[in-house]
Amino acid sequence: MSEVVLVDARGHRCPVPSLRLRKAMEGMASGARLTLLATDPMARIDVPYLMGDLGGTVCGVEERDGVLRITVEIGVAPTD
């Protein structure tokens, strides 16, 4: 199993958490996993939309002590 990349966006507001996640995904292969740490509750809504646009999947969402841990898997981007 490959290592999960951690993207720390705690303390930042929308759209920064999604933008940091998207930036971290650049150049990564399909099937790679990343975990976003975010304190902005909008990340719970924004990240699934981002992954839908990019053809990825949200694998899990956990919240502990006000910090969201959103794990995603990169998929194959849909073609228009």
HELIX and SHEET records of a PDB file:
HELIX    1   1 VAL A   16  MET A   25  1                                  10    
HELIX    2   2 ALA A   43  LEU A   54  1                                  12    
SHEET    1   A 4 VAL A   5  ALA A   9  0                                        
SHEET    2   A 4 ARG A  33  ALA A  38  1                                        
SHEET    3   A 4 VAL A  67  GLU A  73 -1                                        
SHEET    4   A 4 THR A  57  ARG A  64 -1                                        
END                                                                             
